[in-house]
Structure formats: structure tokens, C-alpha cells
Amino acid sequence: MRQEEIWDAETARSYDTPGTGMFAPEVLTPAVDRLAELAGGGRALEFAVGTGRVAVPLARRGVPVTGIELSQPMIDQLRTKADETTVPVVVGDMATASAPGPYQLVYLVFNTISNLLTQAEQVACFRNAARHLTPGGRFVIELGVPELRQLPPGQQAVVFESTPGYLGVDTYDPLNQHLISHHFRYTEDGQAHLSRSPHRYIWPAELDLMAQLADFTLESRHADWSGTEFTAESGSHVSVYRLGQDA
């Protein structure tokens, strides 16, 4: 499953869920608030900007936002909400593509760094962020904590969400640090539709080491965008890394 095949036109059309899920105000507003604060009046770059879930409201706050995005169908969907002047987008891979900079803030939200399926690609993503930032600039990552503690011996799958009309299941390959998210959606006529996405999961300590390789240091880590304390029981984290002053 290549990323270009996953983020196709059908996925782009159904990606936005205004007012619910990751588009719910209680999910989105704290993220935009925090990113606007971290931008500090400077320019921001979103890796894997997608349909502009975060970039569009952040731009409305007055933060100049540019995006990098691999999927043209996702960019086409973004263009129904913001034009090229409002949110310019470079087509390319977030680990290698370049956007006209520099920036005060680079951010990567909603587990998207895990779409890079090798450790080398994930390290390259950190280095690409560093190339785009001014000295002292920040790289922000929102990422889930692997749920391996839920796997009893011999079991490979975890149900991560079960709601009316939807079932989400992750299957793990601990040897290679991979998982596949399976999304089952059920229509009123009883039909089931399956989509899948592969990921390479990352422990917080490994993420911090990747940051060090790109001359970042961890500035803060919280369980969410609102600043909740990160603990051993947290299911996700928002980590803010700061680039060395001499970069």
C-alpha cells in the first residue's frame, strides 16, 4: 500500500467530517490555539497538510501557513476551502520536499509521521524540518503512544474504536514496529466498506533520539494540545522540539 494509493480521490472526498471526529471544535480549536502561540507571529509550515483541517483555520488566525502534501486529491479538496495565496502548497514527500522559507514553526499532526514506514524516512523528516526552520525554531509533532500493553501473548489485533457505523482495528507487527489500521464503515443498507493504512509506530524515547540527530532538543511534552500532563497512561502526546540556535 503506497501512500499515493491510500490518499486517493475517494479518500479525499470523504476525509472531512465537519464538526465531528478530528474536525470537532473541542479537538481542533486547542490545536490551532497552541500552534498560533508557538508560531509567535512568524511563518508556519505544515508537513502533510492534507485537506487543510489545521492549516485553514490557522491561516484565518493571521498565521502565514504553507503546506507540503504528497496527494494531489487531498490538495484539490483543500482548494475548495482556501486558494493558493491563502495556503500555498508544495507537492511532495514531507521527508524530502522543500518549501520557500524559512519558518518559525514546522508542525506535523494526527500521527502522520507514522505514515513514513522506515526509521530512516522518519529521521529524514526531522532533518527536513530542521532545514526549513530559523535557528531556535520549533518542530511540533502530535503522535499516539503504541498500545502494545493491550496485546496479550499470541494476539496481534486491538480494537481502537467501536461506534455506530464504524469499527477500527489495528494489527501489529512488533518485530518490524509496524501496524496496519483497518477501518470498517457500515452503511444503512448493511454493506461494509474497508480501508486500510500502514504505519511505523514510534515510542517517545525513539522520537527524542531522532530529534537529537537533527539538532533538536525536547522543549515540552503534553498529553494533548491543552497542556494536560503526559503520564505513563497517556494514549498520545504533543511534543515540541526546538532547533539549536547555531543551526
Residue frames relative to the residue before (quaternion, step in Angstrom):
aa qw qx qy qz dx dy dz
M 1.0000 0.0000 0.0000 0.0000 0.00 0.00 0.00
R 0.1620 -0.7871 0.5911 0.0690 3.57 -0.36 1.24
Q 0.6190 -0.5755 0.3804 0.3753 3.57 -1.12 0.70
E 0.6265 0.5480 -0.3435 0.4350 3.60 1.02 -0.75
E 0.6634 0.4985 -0.2989 0.4712 3.57 1.13 -0.67
I 0.6448 0.5267 -0.3225 0.4504 3.59 1.09 -0.70
W 0.7716 0.3276 -0.1638 0.5201 3.56 0.83 -1.04
D 0.1776 0.8164 -0.5202 0.1769 3.54 0.69 1.16
A 0.7669 -0.3805 0.2481 0.4533 3.57 -1.31 -0.04
E 0.6449 0.5203 -0.3310 0.4515 3.60 0.96 -0.79
T 0.6548 0.4993 -0.3112 0.4744 3.59 0.96 -0.86
A 0.6482 0.5310 -0.3226 0.4402 3.58 0.93 -0.88
R 0.6575 0.5222 -0.3139 0.4432 3.59 0.98 -0.84
S 0.7667 0.3624 -0.1903 0.4947 3.59 1.02 -0.75
Y 0.4487 0.7389 -0.4265 0.2659 3.60 1.28 -0.11
D 0.7116 0.4474 -0.2639 0.4731 3.59 0.85 -0.94
T 0.0235 -0.7697 0.6380 -0.0066 3.54 -1.00 0.93
P 0.1848 -0.8479 0.4804 0.1272 3.61 0.54 1.15
G 0.8491 0.1853 -0.1569 0.4692 3.53 -0.89 1.03
T 0.7598 0.2897 -0.1792 0.5538 3.59 1.25 -0.19
G 0.7856 0.3047 -0.2269 0.4883 3.58 -1.31 0.27
M 0.8162 -0.1976 0.1549 0.5204 3.56 -0.91 -0.87
F 0.6241 0.5039 -0.3447 0.4876 3.60 1.31 -0.02
A 0.4273 0.7022 -0.4686 0.3236 3.60 1.26 0.02
P 0.5859 -0.6106 0.3909 0.3621 3.63 -0.92 0.80
E 0.6745 0.5042 -0.3126 0.4395 3.60 0.94 -0.80
V 0.6497 0.4683 -0.3085 0.5132 3.59 1.28 -0.30
L 0.7590 0.4365 -0.2085 0.4358 3.54 0.79 -1.10
T 0.6572 0.5557 -0.3283 0.3893 3.59 0.85 -0.92
P 0.6694 0.4786 -0.3338 0.4599 3.68 0.82 -0.79
A 0.6229 0.5367 -0.3466 0.4515 3.61 1.06 -0.68
V 0.6740 0.4811 -0.2926 0.4781 3.58 0.90 -0.93
D 0.6183 0.5484 -0.3402 0.4486 3.59 1.00 -0.80
R 0.7047 0.4721 -0.2694 0.4559 3.56 0.81 -1.03
L 0.6679 0.4961 -0.3108 0.4596 3.59 0.92 -0.83
A 0.6212 0.5269 -0.3429 0.4678 3.59 1.02 -0.71
E 0.6379 0.5209 -0.3176 0.4700 3.56 1.04 -0.77
L 0.6965 0.4779 -0.2765 0.4584 3.58 0.89 -0.94
A 0.5950 0.5651 -0.3688 0.4367 3.61 1.11 -0.57
G 0.1855 -0.8501 0.4807 0.1089 3.57 1.17 -0.52
G 0.7213 -0.4293 0.2478 0.4837 3.55 1.05 0.71
G 0.6167 0.5508 -0.3438 0.4451 3.58 1.29 -0.04
R 0.6659 -0.4966 0.3844 0.4028 3.54 -1.35 -0.14
A 0.1990 -0.7784 0.5874 0.0972 3.56 -1.18 0.68
L 0.1667 -0.7587 0.6246 0.0803 3.53 -1.22 0.70
E 0.1549 -0.7849 0.5937 0.0862 3.57 -0.80 1.01
F 0.2953 -0.7142 0.6118 0.1688 3.54 -0.85 1.05
A 0.8269 0.0687 -0.1011 0.5489 3.59 -0.94 0.97
V 0.0092 0.8675 -0.4958 0.0405 3.55 0.76 1.11
G 0.2662 -0.8141 0.4865 0.1726 3.59 1.21 -0.39
T 0.7839 -0.2854 0.2351 0.4988 3.55 -0.92 -0.93
G 0.6142 -0.5989 0.3363 0.3885 3.57 1.26 0.28
R 0.1903 0.8212 -0.5181 0.1447 3.59 1.18 0.48
V 0.7688 0.2915 -0.1503 0.5490 3.58 0.95 -0.93
A 0.6584 0.5590 -0.3228 0.3871 3.59 0.88 -0.93
V 0.6677 0.5177 -0.3218 0.4274 3.59 0.89 -0.86
P 0.7099 0.4103 -0.2982 0.4887 3.67 0.72 -0.83
L 0.6044 0.5428 -0.3677 0.4526 3.61 1.10 -0.54
A 0.6395 0.5098 -0.3200 0.4782 3.58 1.01 -0.78
R 0.6321 0.5317 -0.3311 0.4563 3.59 1.06 -0.71
R 0.6203 0.5296 -0.3372 0.4701 3.58 1.24 -0.40
G 0.5970 -0.5859 0.3555 0.4171 3.57 1.28 -0.11
V 0.5169 0.6119 -0.4331 0.4134 3.60 1.27 0.17
P 0.3680 -0.7119 0.5422 0.2526 3.65 -0.71 0.95
V 0.0370 -0.8268 0.5595 -0.0448 3.59 -0.50 1.22
T 0.0765 -0.7427 0.6639 0.0412 3.54 -1.08 0.90
G 0.2065 -0.7926 0.5613 0.1185 3.58 -1.12 0.59
I 0.1886 -0.6945 0.6722 0.1741 3.50 -1.39 0.34
E 0.0916 0.8081 -0.5712 0.1111 3.59 -0.78 0.99
L 0.4099 -0.7370 0.4946 0.2102 3.55 -0.93 0.98
S 0.7465 0.4345 -0.2049 0.4604 3.57 1.04 -0.84
Q 0.3703 -0.7355 0.5248 0.2156 3.57 -0.66 1.09
P 0.6308 0.5219 -0.3667 0.4419 3.67 0.92 -0.64
M 0.6335 0.5078 -0.3417 0.4734 3.61 1.04 -0.66
I 0.6308 0.5150 -0.3311 0.4768 3.60 1.03 -0.74
D 0.6240 0.5405 -0.3405 0.4501 3.58 0.99 -0.81
Q 0.6541 0.4965 -0.3132 0.4770 3.58 1.01 -0.77
L 0.6083 0.5425 -0.3438 0.4663 3.58 1.05 -0.74
R 0.6628 0.5376 -0.3074 0.4209 3.57 0.96 -0.86
T 0.5764 0.5543 -0.3970 0.4505 3.61 1.19 -0.16
K 0.7281 0.4066 -0.2162 0.5077 3.59 1.31 -0.30
A 0.8034 0.0239 0.0203 0.5946 3.59 1.10 -0.63
D 0.3896 -0.7321 0.5082 0.2324 3.57 -0.94 0.87
E 0.7398 -0.4360 0.2960 0.4183 3.54 -1.36 0.14
T 0.6271 0.5324 -0.3417 0.4545 3.57 1.09 -0.60
T 0.6833 0.4931 -0.2821 0.4587 3.57 0.98 -0.86
V 0.7879 -0.0132 0.0361 0.6146 3.59 0.91 -0.94
P 0.1507 -0.8005 0.5745 0.0805 3.61 0.00 1.23
V 0.1259 -0.8020 0.5829 0.0335 3.57 -1.05 0.80
V 0.2363 -0.7256 0.6331 0.1298 3.52 -1.10 0.89
V 0.3336 -0.7371 0.5518 0.2024 3.58 -0.82 0.98
G 0.4886 0.6553 -0.4700 0.3331 3.57 -0.67 1.07
D 0.6502 -0.5096 0.4193 0.3766 3.50 -1.45 0.05
M 0.4920 -0.6950 0.4389 0.2870 3.59 -0.81 0.95
A 0.6339 0.5348 -0.3412 0.4424 3.61 1.17 -0.34
T 0.8150 0.2626 -0.1041 0.5060 3.59 1.15 -0.50
A 0.6162 0.5941 -0.3562 0.3748 3.62 1.05 -0.66
S 0.2682 -0.7607 0.5737 0.1422 3.55 -1.18 0.65
A 0.1356 -0.7607 0.6305 0.0741 3.53 -1.15 0.78
P 0.5764 -0.5886 0.4186 0.3823 3.62 -1.04 0.64
G 0.0155 -0.8225 0.5659 -0.0550 3.57 -0.62 1.15
P 0.5988 0.1077 -0.6569 -0.4455 1.44 -2.24 -1.10
Y 0.3807 -0.7117 0.5536 0.2052 3.52 -1.42 0.13
Q 0.4541 -0.6581 0.5310 0.2807 3.51 -1.28 0.47
L 0.7950 0.1432 -0.0305 0.5887 3.56 1.20 -0.65
V 0.0373 -0.7238 0.6878 0.0407 3.52 -1.14 0.83
Y 0.0088 0.8213 -0.5701 0.0184 3.60 -0.88 0.83
L 0.1182 -0.7691 0.6281 -0.0037 3.51 -1.23 0.75
V 0.0601 -0.8717 0.4850 -0.0367 3.57 -0.17 1.31
F 0.8494 0.2770 -0.1600 0.4197 3.48 -1.51 0.07
N 0.7304 -0.4954 0.2341 0.4077 3.57 0.77 1.15
T 0.4012 0.7836 -0.4328 0.1940 3.59 1.25 0.00
I 0.5565 0.5897 -0.4221 0.4054 3.62 1.08 -0.40
S 0.6154 0.5625 -0.3506 0.4266 3.60 1.15 -0.52
N 0.5176 0.6208 -0.4246 0.4078 3.61 1.25 -0.12
L 0.5894 0.4961 -0.3675 0.5209 3.57 1.27 -0.28
L 0.2865 -0.8573 0.4158 0.1007 3.55 -0.38 1.28
T 0.7154 0.3388 -0.2700 0.5482 3.59 1.23 0.19
Q 0.6069 -0.5505 0.4260 0.3835 3.53 -1.23 0.49
A 0.6326 0.5487 -0.3353 0.4317 3.58 0.98 -0.81
E 0.6563 0.4964 -0.3140 0.4735 3.61 0.98 -0.79
Q 0.6550 0.5129 -0.3166 0.4557 3.57 0.99 -0.77
V 0.6233 0.5076 -0.3305 0.4945 3.59 1.07 -0.72
A 0.6361 0.5308 -0.3229 0.4575 3.58 1.00 -0.83
C 0.6072 0.5545 -0.3501 0.4487 3.58 1.10 -0.66
F 0.6360 0.5068 -0.3236 0.4837 3.59 0.98 -0.80
R 0.6770 0.4886 -0.3012 0.4607 3.58 0.88 -0.88
N 0.6274 0.5200 -0.3413 0.4685 3.57 1.08 -0.65
A 0.6130 0.5310 -0.3442 0.4731 3.57 1.05 -0.71
A 0.6502 0.5266 -0.3130 0.4494 3.57 0.93 -0.90
R 0.6423 0.5372 -0.3237 0.4407 3.60 1.00 -0.81
H 0.7129 0.4678 -0.2541 0.4565 3.58 1.10 -0.66
L 0.6749 0.5420 -0.2827 0.4133 3.58 1.19 -0.45
T 0.4795 -0.5911 0.5562 0.3337 3.50 -1.30 0.44
P 0.6211 -0.5137 0.4030 0.4335 3.65 -1.13 0.40
G 0.7876 0.2518 -0.2203 0.5174 3.55 -0.84 1.02
G 0.4717 0.6778 -0.4369 0.3566 3.60 1.28 0.01
R 0.4068 -0.7398 0.4996 0.1939 3.54 -1.25 0.41
F 0.1768 -0.7291 0.6537 0.0998 3.52 -1.27 0.72
V 0.1080 -0.8157 0.5683 0.0070 3.58 -0.62 1.18
I 0.0495 -0.7952 0.6043 -0.0111 3.57 -0.89 1.00
E 0.1508 -0.7432 0.6461 0.0866 3.54 -1.03 0.92
L 0.1247 0.8208 -0.5305 0.1712 3.58 -0.55 1.15
G 0.4501 -0.6807 0.5128 0.2665 3.54 -1.08 0.74
V 0.4259 -0.6516 0.5611 0.2815 3.54 -1.29 0.44
P 0.5066 -0.6591 0.4460 0.3317 3.64 -0.75 0.93
E 0.3229 -0.7849 0.5081 0.1466 3.57 -0.88 1.01
L 0.1572 0.8371 -0.5110 0.1157 3.57 0.99 0.79
R 0.5694 0.5981 -0.3976 0.4000 3.61 1.11 -0.43
Q 0.6340 0.5328 -0.3293 0.4535 3.58 1.22 -0.35
L 0.6134 0.5587 -0.3447 0.4390 3.57 1.27 -0.19
P 0.2242 -0.7529 0.5995 0.1533 3.63 -0.50 1.07
P 0.6839 -0.4802 0.3257 0.4422 3.62 -1.16 0.39
G 0.8144 0.2559 -0.2105 0.4764 3.54 -0.93 0.97
Q 0.6519 0.4884 -0.3243 0.4810 3.61 1.24 -0.17
Q 0.2140 -0.8136 0.5347 0.0798 3.56 -0.96 0.90
A 0.7500 0.3957 -0.1960 0.4926 3.60 1.21 -0.32
V 0.1028 -0.7629 0.6368 0.0441 3.53 -1.25 0.71
V 0.3313 -0.7010 0.5924 0.2189 3.58 -0.96 0.86
F 0.1474 -0.8245 0.5417 0.0704 3.60 -0.52 1.12
E 0.7965 0.0083 -0.0392 0.6034 3.60 1.23 -0.22
S 0.0412 0.7690 -0.6369 0.0369 3.54 -1.05 0.84
T 0.1595 0.7734 -0.5864 0.1805 3.56 -0.33 1.30
P 0.6779 -0.4755 0.3309 0.4526 3.63 -1.15 0.33
G 0.8311 0.1808 -0.1662 0.4991 3.54 -0.73 1.10
Y 0.7870 0.2483 -0.1386 0.5475 3.60 1.23 -0.08
L 0.0078 0.7560 -0.6546 0.0021 3.53 -1.17 0.77
G 0.0938 -0.7997 0.5925 0.0254 3.57 -0.81 1.06
V 0.0174 -0.8031 0.5936 -0.0492 3.57 -0.79 1.08
D 0.1729 -0.7578 0.6210 0.1012 3.57 -0.98 0.91
T 0.1243 -0.7590 0.6336 0.0837 3.56 -0.98 0.89
Y 0.2610 -0.8166 0.5087 0.0790 3.54 -0.78 1.14
D 0.1200 -0.7158 0.6825 0.0859 3.50 -1.32 0.65
P 0.1850 -0.8444 0.4901 0.1124 3.63 0.27 1.22
L 0.5894 0.5914 -0.3793 0.3988 3.60 1.06 -0.62
N 0.7871 0.2848 -0.1378 0.5295 3.58 0.97 -0.89
Q 0.4268 -0.7280 0.4381 0.3097 3.59 1.33 0.13
H 0.4738 0.6513 -0.4370 0.4003 3.54 1.05 0.86
L 0.0014 -0.7547 0.6532 0.0604 3.52 -1.32 0.38
I 0.2173 -0.7290 0.6285 0.1622 3.51 -1.31 0.41
S 0.2537 -0.7501 0.5949 0.1380 3.54 -0.86 1.03
H 0.1480 -0.7789 0.6079 0.0429 3.55 -0.80 1.11
H 0.1138 -0.8054 0.5815 0.0164 3.57 -0.70 1.12
F 0.0790 -0.7916 0.6059 0.0003 3.57 -0.51 1.25
R 0.0220 -0.7932 0.6083 -0.0197 3.57 -0.70 1.11
Y 0.2010 -0.8049 0.5557 0.0543 3.52 -0.82 1.09
T 0.2862 -0.7615 0.5615 0.1513 3.54 -0.89 0.99
E 0.6837 -0.5101 0.3347 0.4004 3.57 -1.25 0.34
D 0.6652 0.4920 -0.3140 0.4657 3.60 1.16 -0.44
G 0.6211 -0.5945 0.3246 0.3942 3.58 1.27 0.24
Q 0.5134 0.6408 -0.4241 0.3819 3.59 1.26 0.07
A 0.2446 -0.7543 0.5939 0.1361 3.54 -1.14 0.74
H 0.1232 -0.7788 0.6132 0.0487 3.56 -1.03 0.90
L 0.1665 -0.8095 0.5612 0.0451 3.56 -0.77 1.08
S 0.0436 0.7422 -0.6687 0.0031 3.52 -1.10 0.84
R 0.1480 -0.8030 0.5749 0.0531 3.58 -1.11 0.65
S 0.0420 -0.7833 0.6188 0.0419 3.55 -1.20 0.53
P 0.3163 -0.7567 0.5415 0.1849 3.60 -0.89 0.92
H 0.0694 -0.7951 0.6025 0.0036 3.55 -1.15 0.70
R 0.2277 -0.6904 0.6517 0.2164 3.54 -1.36 0.29
Y 0.2593 -0.7962 0.5267 0.1467 3.57 -0.43 1.17
I 0.2057 -0.7810 0.5875 0.0503 3.53 -1.19 0.75
W 0.3522 -0.7028 0.5775 0.2200 3.56 -0.94 0.90
P 0.6330 -0.5523 0.3700 0.3967 3.63 -1.06 0.58
A 0.6536 0.5169 -0.3303 0.4433 3.61 0.92 -0.81
E 0.6443 0.4995 -0.3263 0.4785 3.60 1.02 -0.74
L 0.6188 0.5419 -0.3394 0.4564 3.57 1.03 -0.77
D 0.6498 0.5190 -0.3125 0.4590 3.59 0.99 -0.83
L 0.6443 0.5098 -0.3230 0.4697 3.58 1.04 -0.72
M 0.6052 0.5351 -0.3469 0.4766 3.59 1.04 -0.73
A 0.6381 0.5342 -0.3187 0.4537 3.55 1.00 -0.84
Q 0.6507 0.5266 -0.3159 0.4467 3.58 0.92 -0.89
L 0.6363 0.5434 -0.3277 0.4386 3.58 1.03 -0.77
A 0.7277 0.3808 -0.2208 0.5260 3.59 1.22 -0.48
D 0.5586 -0.6452 0.3601 0.3769 3.60 1.29 0.40
F 0.4666 0.6243 -0.4815 0.4009 3.56 1.06 0.81
T 0.1463 -0.7347 0.6465 0.1445 3.52 -1.30 0.39
L 0.5213 -0.6354 0.4690 0.3234 3.56 -1.12 0.67
E 0.2165 -0.7904 0.5646 0.0985 3.56 -0.71 1.11
S 0.7868 -0.1423 0.1061 0.5912 3.59 0.99 -0.79
R 0.0496 -0.7642 0.6411 0.0513 3.53 -1.30 0.45
H 0.0206 0.7887 -0.6124 0.0498 3.55 -0.82 1.07
A 0.6134 -0.5817 0.4003 0.3537 3.54 -1.28 0.37
D 0.7979 0.0356 -0.0100 0.6016 3.59 1.22 -0.38
W 0.7080 -0.4679 0.3267 0.4161 3.55 -1.33 0.01
S 0.6486 0.5363 -0.3182 0.4365 3.59 1.19 -0.40
G 0.5844 -0.6260 0.3542 0.3757 3.59 1.27 0.02
T 0.2990 0.7540 -0.5246 0.2587 3.60 1.17 0.46
E 0.5680 -0.6224 0.4183 0.3393 3.58 -0.97 0.86
F 0.3520 -0.7138 0.5688 0.2074 3.56 -1.01 0.87
T 0.0012 0.8042 -0.5920 0.0520 3.58 -0.76 1.08
A 0.7110 -0.4362 0.3342 0.4387 3.54 -1.33 -0.01
E 0.6868 0.4716 -0.2788 0.4777 3.58 1.22 -0.40
S 0.4694 0.6940 -0.4420 0.3205 3.62 1.23 -0.11
G 0.3606 -0.7575 0.5091 0.1922 3.55 -0.97 0.87
S 0.7871 0.0830 -0.0581 0.6084 3.58 1.27 -0.19
H 0.1543 -0.7876 0.5870 0.1060 3.54 -1.28 0.13
V 0.2320 -0.6968 0.6559 0.1744 3.49 -1.37 0.44
S 0.0600 -0.8253 0.5607 -0.0284 3.55 -0.42 1.29
V 0.1762 -0.7779 0.5999 0.0627 3.54 -0.89 1.03
Y 0.0872 -0.7963 0.5985 0.0080 3.55 -0.69 1.16
R 0.2115 -0.7803 0.5780 0.1114 3.56 -1.03 0.78
L 0.4180 -0.7138 0.5143 0.2264 3.54 -0.93 0.99
G 0.5923 -0.5906 0.4208 0.3511 3.55 -1.09 0.75
Q 0.5754 -0.6279 0.4151 0.3201 3.57 -1.06 0.78
D 0.7182 0.4430 -0.2453 0.4773 3.58 1.16 -0.58
A 0.3929 0.7445 -0.4693 0.2667 3.61 1.26 0.11
